[in-house]
Amino acid sequence: MVKINLDNTALYADIDTTPQFEPSQTSVADILTKDALEFIVLLHRTFNARRKQLLANRGTLQSKLDSGEYQFDFLPETEQIRNDPTWQGAIPAPGLINRSSEITGPPLRNMLVNALNAEVTTYMTDFEDSSSPTWENMIYGQVNLYDAIRNQIDFKTPRKEYKLKDDISKLPTLIVRPRGWHMVEKHLYVDDEPISASVFDFGLYFYHNAKELIKIGKGPYFYLPKMEHHLEVKLWNDIFCVAQDFIGMPRGTIRATVLIETLPAAFQMEEIIYQVRQHSSGLNCGRWDYIFSTIKKLRNLPQHVLPNRDLVTMTSPFMNAYVKRLINTCHRRGVHAMGGMAAQIPIKDDPKANEIAMNKVRNDKIREMKNGHDGSWVAHPALAPICNEVFSNMGTANQIYFIPDANVTSSDLLNTNIKDAEVTTEGIRVNLDIGLQYMEAWLRGSGCVPINHLMEDAATAEVSRCQLYQWVKHGVTLSDTGNRVTPEVTAKILDEEATKLASTSPVGEKNKFALAAKYFLPEVTGEIFSDFLTTLLYDEIITPNAKPIDLSKL
């Protein structure tokens, strides 16, 4: 039970905030203070109407795409921004000059310690795709970050001691990724509606930690996910300005890296940097979400059907074009161009397979460095030395000075023709297997899941279900059998995979594969298409029988 004092009254919420193991001396009440709640309520009330309108605009665009009324191209109304060579993004902020190796993961206490001890330059702690947004995960993520920034995160378990190897000021720079505009936090309500999850995640972290971060020589830095229009980035920029004004911090102190992980955003890269230019720290190639978005936006157009997921690589025409445009755009505007995720994790029991996997990571990072990226992501500390080794060949802290040639057209960004493309029965089975495994773990509260020696987040399941929807929608012919992909085919294999996974689940009868399959079925048989699996599944992980905290009195 949470007790929060609002004015002179005590407000109680029947939300369990006691985790199974609590190593922190910081309490939830230290995070959900009256002042902090007033701050996030102010942001929500000021900006939520715009947030909802921008989300509605996404649906309008999809309808126009499906009807053929709209085709992707660079925006004519922002041509002046693209053609003006004089404007630049912000100069790199303290702790963000060298970003050659970035590690990512959810704000779990043990993962925070491990990531901050890794041999990387920055750490993106993630409230979004690698976190299942249970109340416990979200609120204790804030507790853990609060403690880490104050050098009080060390703890012991019966099996292991977790201890930062140095003062936080000397460790990798923290960058926080809040949840996207499409998500809400249903444990907190304002004026009869759930608070924006983006505002909740950003607001609590910023309010409690911005000034502390300045004291240690860093700053309040963020990764911004899932944007589909430059006006969605402008909304973030306006929130940054209000937030900094509110606590008396100079504008421009906040820095934000925008993930280019949606197809619409690829056509608006310059506009995106422009909208947040005072606070910009560059763009990032969110590769798996970009594949998801490309399928999602073009799912009803038969000429854009993508093959088995393992055939969709960074050298595929539309992916290669998007990378080249991103690097060229960022460096012309004076900001970082960050590479994508290496999701591999060490294969401890098979040295030969591990060597193959690590060489794949090395080659991927070499490609990124040679293309002009300033750094790249890894999912596991063991991959950091590879990333560091490759990007040390830049010879400088970054290569923003290098502006590669890139004459990328709208046709290039839409070129989904892949050599030797094929869809197979095994491709269906792989998508169902990976999608089910991720969804089941997410429903049990884990958003960062090792599957087949890869550390997966929500984009994995999204690619799986989008491909299956697309293949059923267009009746794709399987190259191995000559049969068409039908709802009956995907439903049958889904049942087989769910049954197999449930029978071998390490949590036994506590597994949630049946529930995952129930939600997955209409998606992979073409019956419905949800915007996001995370919003589709969210109600299943809300604290049972909880009374949301009502902040309307503030």
C-alpha positions in Angstrom: 0.0 0.0 0.0 1.3 3.5 -1.0 0.5 6.5 1.2 1.0 9.9 -0.5 0.3 13.2 1.1 -1.5 15.6 -1.1 -2.1 19.0 0.5 -3.1 18.2 4.1 -4.9 14.9 3.2 -3.5 11.4 3.0 -4.2 9.5 -0.3 -3.8 5.7 -0.3 -3.5 3.4 -3.2 -3.9 -0.3 -3.1 -0.8 -0.9 -5.2 1.7 -3.5 -3.9 5.1 -1.8 -3.9 7.1 -4.4 -2.0 9.3 -6.5 -4.3 10.3 -10.0 -3.4 13.7 -8.6 -2.5 14.3 -5.0 -1.7 18.0 -4.0 -1.2 17.4 -0.2 -1.3 17.0 2.2 1.5 15.1 4.5 -0.9 11.4 4.0 -0.7 8.7 4.5 -3.2 7.5 7.5 -1.1 10.9 9.1 -1.8 10.1 9.0 -5.5 6.4 9.8 -5.4 6.8 12.9 -3.4 4.1 15.6 -3.6 6.4 18.0 -5.4 7.4 15.4 -8.0 3.8 14.4 -8.6 2.8 18.1 -9.0 5.5 18.4 -11.6 4.4 15.4 -13.7 0.7 16.4 -13.4 1.7 19.9 -14.8 3.4 18.3 -17.7 0.6 15.9 -18.4 -2.1 18.6 -18.2 -0.2 21.0 -20.4 0.8 18.5 -23.2 -1.5 15.5 -23.1 -4.1 16.9 -25.6 -1.3 17.4 -28.1 0.0 13.9 -27.5 -3.4 12.4 -28.2 -3.8 14.4 -31.3 -0.5 13.4 -32.7 -1.3 9.7 -32.0 -4.6 10.2 -33.9 -2.6 11.7 -36.8 -0.8 8.4 -37.1 -4.1 6.6 -37.7 -5.1 9.1 -40.3 -1.8 8.6 -42.2 -2.3 4.8 -42.1 -5.7 5.1 -43.6 -4.4 7.2 -46.4 -1.6 4.7 -47.1 -4.0 1.8 -47.2 -6.3 3.6 -49.6 -3.5 4.8 -51.9 -4.2 8.4 -51.1 -0.8 8.9 -49.7 2.7 7.7 -50.7 5.8 8.3 -48.6 8.0 11.1 -49.7 10.0 14.0 -48.2 7.7 16.6 -46.8 7.2 19.6 -49.2 6.2 21.9 -46.3 9.6 21.5 -44.6 11.8 21.8 -47.6 13.2 25.1 -46.3 14.6 23.3 -43.2 16.3 20.6 -45.4 17.8 23.2 -47.8 19.1 25.6 -45.1 22.8 24.7 -44.5 23.3 27.1 -41.7 21.5 25.5 -38.7 23.2 22.9 -36.5 22.4 20.6 -33.6 23.9 21.2 -30.2 27.6 20.6 -29.5 28.2 17.3 -27.7 27.4 17.6 -24.0 29.7 16.5 -21.1 29.8 12.7 -21.1 28.5 12.4 -24.6 31.5 13.3 -26.7 32.7 9.8 -27.0 29.8 7.3 -27.5 31.8 4.6 -29.3 30.2 1.8 -27.3 26.7 1.9 -25.7 25.1 -0.9 -23.7 21.4 -1.2 -23.2 19.1 -2.9 -20.7 16.2 -2.4 -18.3 16.7 -0.5 -15.0 16.8 -3.7 -12.8 19.2 -3.2 -9.9 21.6 -6.0 -10.8 21.6 -5.0 -14.5 22.3 -1.4 -13.6 25.3 -2.4 -11.7 26.6 -4.8 -14.4 26.0 -2.3 -17.2 27.7 0.6 -15.3 30.7 -1.7 -14.6 31.0 -2.7 -18.3 33.8 -1.3 -20.5 31.5 1.0 -22.4 31.2 4.8 -22.8 27.4 5.1 -22.2 24.5 3.1 -20.8 21.0 3.5 -22.1 18.8 2.3 -19.2 15.5 1.4 -20.7 11.9 1.8 -19.5 10.6 1.0 -22.9 11.1 -2.1 -25.2 13.4 -4.1 -22.9 11.1 -3.6 -19.9 7.8 -5.2 -19.1 5.9 -2.1 -17.7 4.7 -3.7 -14.5 4.2 -1.2 -11.7 7.1 -2.8 -9.8 9.5 -2.6 -12.8 8.6 1.0 -13.5 8.7 2.4 -10.0 11.7 0.5 -8.8 13.5 1.4 -12.0 13.2 5.0 -10.7 14.4 3.9 -7.3 17.4 2.2 -8.8 18.4 5.1 -10.9 18.0 7.5 -8.0 20.4 5.3 -6.0 22.9 4.8 -8.8 23.3 8.5 -9.3 24.0 8.9 -5.6 26.5 6.1 -5.4 24.2 4.0 -3.1 23.2 1.2 -5.4 25.6 -1.5 -4.1 23.8 -4.6 -2.6 24.2 -8.2 -1.8 22.1 -11.3 -2.5 22.7 -14.8 -1.0 24.6 -15.7 -4.1 26.4 -12.5 -5.2 27.6 -9.0 -4.2 26.8 -6.2 -6.7 29.1 -3.3 -6.3 30.0 -0.4 -8.6 33.7 -0.5 -9.4 34.2 3.2 -9.2 32.4 6.5 -8.4 29.4 7.1 -10.7 31.0 10.2 -12.1 33.8 8.0 -13.6 31.5 5.3 -15.0 29.5 5.2 -18.3 27.2 8.1 -18.9 23.6 7.3 -18.1 21.0 7.8 -20.9 17.3 7.0 -20.1 14.8 5.8 -22.6 11.2 6.6 -21.4 8.2 4.8 -22.9 6.8 6.0 -26.2 3.9 8.4 -26.8 1.5 5.6 -27.4 1.8 4.2 -23.9 0.1 5.2 -20.6 0.7 4.5 -17.0 -2.6 3.1 -15.7 -1.5 3.1 -12.1 -1.7 6.9 -12.0 -4.7 8.8 -13.1 -5.1 12.6 -13.7 -8.6 14.0 -14.5 -10.1 10.6 -15.1 -7.5 9.4 -17.6 -4.2 7.5 -17.1 -1.1 9.7 -17.2 1.2 9.6 -20.2 3.8 6.9 -19.6 6.3 9.1 -21.4 5.7 12.0 -19.0 5.7 9.6 -16.0 9.1 8.1 -16.9 10.8 11.3 -18.0 9.3 13.5 -15.3 10.2 11.5 -12.2 13.7 10.8 -13.5 14.3 14.4 -14.4 12.8 16.0 -11.3 14.8 13.9 -8.9 18.1 13.6 -10.7 18.8 16.4 -13.2 20.7 18.6 -10.7 22.5 15.6 -9.2 23.6 14.6 -12.7 25.1 18.1 -13.2 27.0 17.8 -10.0 28.8 14.6 -11.2 29.8 16.3 -14.5 27.1 14.7 -16.7 23.5 15.8 -17.3 19.9 14.6 -17.9 20.2 12.7 -21.1 17.5 10.7 -22.9 16.8 8.4 -25.8 13.4 9.1 -27.5 11.6 6.1 -29.1 8.9 5.4 -31.6 8.5 8.8 -33.1 6.6 9.0 -36.4 6.6 12.7 -37.2 8.8 15.7 -36.5 6.0 17.4 -34.6 6.1 14.5 -32.1 9.7 15.5 -31.5 8.7 19.1 -31.1 6.3 18.0 -28.3 9.3 16.5 -26.5 11.3 19.7 -27.0 8.5 21.8 -25.6 8.4 19.5 -22.6 12.1 19.8 -22.1 11.9 23.6 -22.1 9.1 23.7 -19.6 10.9 21.1 -17.4 14.1 23.0 -17.3 12.3 26.3 -16.7 10.4 24.7 -13.8 13.5 23.7 -11.8 15.6 26.7 -12.8 18.0 24.8 -15.2 19.3 26.5 -18.4 17.6 25.4 -21.6 19.8 23.1 -23.6 21.0 21.2 -20.6 18.8 18.2 -21.5 20.1 16.2 -24.4 18.1 13.8 -26.4 19.0 11.2 -29.0 16.1 10.3 -31.3 15.7 6.7 -32.4 14.9 6.6 -36.1 13.0 3.4 -35.8 9.9 4.1 -37.9 9.5 4.4 -41.6 7.8 7.9 -41.5 10.7 9.2 -39.4 13.2 8.1 -42.1 11.7 10.7 -44.4 12.0 13.5 -41.7 15.5 13.1 -40.2 16.6 16.7 -40.7 13.3 18.0 -39.4 13.6 15.8 -36.3 17.0 17.2 -35.5 15.8 20.7 -36.2 12.9 20.4 -33.8 15.1 19.3 -30.9 18.3 21.0 -32.1 19.0 22.9 -28.9 18.7 19.6 -27.0 19.9 17.3 -29.8 22.6 14.6 -29.3 21.9 12.9 -32.6 20.0 10.0 -34.1 20.2 6.3 -33.7 19.5 3.4 -36.1 16.9 1.3 -34.3 17.2 -1.5 -36.8 14.7 -4.1 -35.5 11.9 -1.6 -34.8 12.6 0.0 -38.2 11.9 -3.4 -39.9 8.8 -3.7 -37.7 7.6 -0.2 -38.7 8.3 -0.8 -42.4 6.2 -3.9 -42.4 3.5 -2.3 -40.3 3.1 0.8 -42.5 3.3 -1.1 -45.8 1.5 -4.3 -44.6 -1.4 -3.9 -47.0 0.7 -3.4 -50.1 1.7 -6.7 -51.8 4.8 -5.2 -53.5 6.4 -4.7 -50.0 6.1 -8.2 -48.6 9.4 -9.1 -46.8 10.9 -12.6 -46.7 12.1 -14.8 -43.8 13.4 -12.5 -41.1 17.0 -13.9 -41.3 17.1 -12.6 -44.9 16.3 -9.0 -43.9 19.7 -7.6 -43.0 21.4 -4.3 -42.8 22.6 -4.7 -46.4 19.0 -5.0 -47.7 18.4 -2.1 -50.0 15.9 -0.2 -47.8 18.0 -0.7 -44.7 21.2 0.3 -46.3 19.6 3.5 -47.7 18.2 4.4 -44.3 21.6 4.0 -42.6 23.4 6.1 -45.2 20.9 8.9 -45.1 21.0 8.9 -41.3 24.8 9.2 -41.1 25.0 11.9 -43.7 22.2 13.9 -42.1 23.6 13.8 -38.6 27.1 14.7 -39.6 26.0 17.6 -41.8 24.1 18.9 -38.7 27.0 18.3 -36.3 25.5 15.5 -34.2 26.2 11.8 -33.5 25.0 9.1 -35.8 24.7 6.0 -33.6 24.6 2.4 -34.9 22.3 -0.5 -34.1 22.1 -3.3 -31.6 24.3 -6.3 -31.5 22.0 -8.6 -29.6 24.2 -11.7 -29.4 25.1 -13.1 -26.0 28.0 -15.4 -25.3 27.4 -19.1 -26.0 29.3 -20.5 -23.1 28.9 -24.3 -23.8 29.9 -24.2 -27.5 33.3 -22.4 -28.2 33.0 -22.9 -31.9 29.5 -21.5 -32.2 30.5 -18.6 -29.9 33.4 -17.7 -32.1 31.1 -17.6 -35.1 28.7 -15.4 -33.2 31.4 -13.0 -32.0 32.9 -12.7 -35.5 29.4 -11.8 -36.8 29.3 -9.0 -34.2 32.8 -7.8 -35.2 31.9 -7.7 -38.9 28.7 -5.9 -38.1 30.5 -3.2 -36.1 33.2 -2.9 -38.7 30.5 -2.2 -41.3 29.0 0.4 -39.1 32.3 2.2 -38.3 33.3 2.2 -42.0 29.9 3.6 -43.0 30.6 6.5 -40.6 28.7 5.7 -37.4 30.1 7.3 -34.2 29.4 4.3 -32.0 27.1 1.4 -31.6 25.0 -0.7 -29.2 25.7 -4.0 -27.5 23.3 -6.0 -25.4 25.9 -7.8 -23.2 29.1 -6.6 -21.5 31.1 -9.4 -23.2 30.5 -7.7 -26.5 31.9 -4.3 -25.3 35.6 -5.2 -26.1 34.7 -6.0 -29.7 32.8 -2.7 -30.1 35.7 -0.8 -28.5 38.3 -2.5 -30.6 36.5 -1.7 -33.8 35.6 1.9 -33.0 39.0 2.7 -31.7 40.0 2.7 -35.4 38.2 6.1 -35.7 41.2 7.6 -34.1 39.0 10.3 -32.5 36.2 10.4 -30.0 33.7 10.5 -32.8 33.7 11.0 -36.6 31.1 13.8 -36.8 33.6 15.6 -39.0 33.2 12.9 -41.7 30.2 13.5 -44.0 29.9 10.5 -46.4 28.2 11.0 -49.7 24.6 9.9 -49.7 22.1 10.7 -52.4 19.2 8.7 -51.0 15.9 9.1 -52.7 12.4 8.2 -51.4 12.4 5.2 -53.8 15.6 4.0 -52.1 14.0 4.1 -48.6 11.1 2.1 -50.0 13.1 -0.5 -51.9 12.1 -3.7 -50.1 13.3 -6.0 -52.9 15.7 -8.5 -51.4 17.8 -10.9 -53.5 16.9 -14.6 -53.1 13.9 -13.7 -51.0 11.8 -16.6 -49.8 9.2 -17.4 -47.2 9.3 -21.0 -45.8 7.4 -23.1 -43.3 10.5 -22.8 -41.0 10.2 -19.1 -41.3 6.7 -19.2 -40.0 7.7 -21.5 -37.2 10.7 -19.3 -36.2 8.4 -16.2 -36.0 5.8 -18.0 -33.9 8.4 -19.5 -31.6 10.2 -16.3 -30.9 7.0 -14.2 -30.7 5.5 -16.6 -28.2 8.6 -16.8 -26.1 9.0 -13.1 -25.8 5.3 -12.4 -25.1 5.1 -15.1 -22.5 8.1 -13.7 -20.6 6.8 -10.1 -21.0 3.5 -11.2 -19.4 5.5 -12.6 -16.4 7.2 -9.3 -16.0 10.4 -9.7 -18.0 11.0 -7.5 -21.1 14.7 -8.4 -21.7 14.7 -12.1 -22.8 17.5 -14.4 -24.0 16.2 -16.4 -27.0 18.5 -18.6 -29.1 21.6 -16.8 -27.8 20.2 -13.4 -28.6 19.0 -10.8 -26.1 15.6 -9.8 -27.4 13.2 -6.9 -26.7 9.7 -6.1 -27.8 10.7 -5.4 -31.4 11.4 -9.2 -31.8 7.8 -10.1 -31.2 6.6 -7.2 -33.3 8.5 -8.3 -36.3 7.2 -11.8 -35.8 3.6 -11.0 -35.8 3.8 -8.3 -38.5 5.5 -10.7 -40.9 2.9 -13.4 -40.2 0.0 -11.0 -40.7 1.6 -9.8 -44.0 2.2 -13.3 -45.3 -1.4 -14.4 -44.5 -2.9 -11.1 -45.8 -1.2 -11.6 -49.2 -1.4 -15.4 -49.4 2.4 -15.8 -49.9 3.5 -19.0 -51.5 5.9 -21.0 -49.4 9.1 -21.8 -51.3 9.6 -25.2 -49.6 6.1 -26.7 -50.1 4.5 -24.5 -52.8 1.4 -24.0 -50.5 0.0 -20.7 -49.7 0.2 -19.1 -46.2 -3.4 -19.2 -44.8 -4.9 -18.5 -41.4 -5.3 -22.3 -41.0 -1.6 -22.8 -41.5 -0.4 -20.2 -39.0 -3.1 -21.2 -36.5 -2.0 -24.9 -36.6 1.7 -24.1 -36.2 0.9 -21.6 -33.4 -0.9 -24.3 -31.5 2.0 -26.7 -32.0 4.6 -24.2 -30.8 2.6 -23.1 -27.8 2.0 -26.6 -26.7 5.7 -27.5 -27.1 6.9 -24.4 -25.3 4.4 -24.9 -22.4 5.5 -28.5 -21.9 9.1 -27.5 -21.5 8.7 -24.3 -19.7 11.2 -23.8 -16.8 8.4 -22.3 -14.7 6.1 -25.3 -15.2 2.4 -24.7 -14.8 3.0 -21.1 -14.0 3.9 -20.4 -17.6 1.7 -18.0 -19.7 2.1 -19.5 -23.1 -1.7 -20.2 -23.4 -2.4 -16.5 -22.7 0.3 -15.4 -25.1 -1.1 -17.7 -27.8 -4.7 -16.3 -27.2 -3.5 -12.8 -28.0 -1.1 -13.9 -30.8 -3.7 -15.9 -32.7 -5.9 -13.1 -34.2 -2.7 -11.2 -35.1 -1.0 -14.0 -37.0 -4.1 -15.2 -38.8 -4.8 -11.8 -40.3 -8.0 -11.2 -38.3 -6.8 -8.0 -36.6 -3.7 -5.8 -36.5 -2.9 -4.0 -33.3 -0.7 -0.9 -33.3 1.6 -2.4 -30.6 1.7 -5.7 -28.8 2.8 -3.9 -25.7 -0.5 -1.9 -25.5 -2.5 -5.0 -26.5 -1.1 -6.9 -23.6 -0.7 -4.1 -21.0 -3.9 -4.7 -19.1 -2.7 -8.2 -18.3 0.2 -6.9 -16.2 -1.6 -4.1 -14.3 -1.4 -4.8 -10.6 -4.4 -7.1 -9.8 -7.2 -5.5 -7.8 -5.2 -2.3 -7.5 -6.9 1.1 -7.0 -5.0 3.6 -9.2 -3.5 6.6 -7.6 -5.7 9.6 -8.4 -3.7 12.8 -8.8 -6.6 15.0 -9.8 -6.4 16.9 -6.6 -3.0 18.3 -7.6 
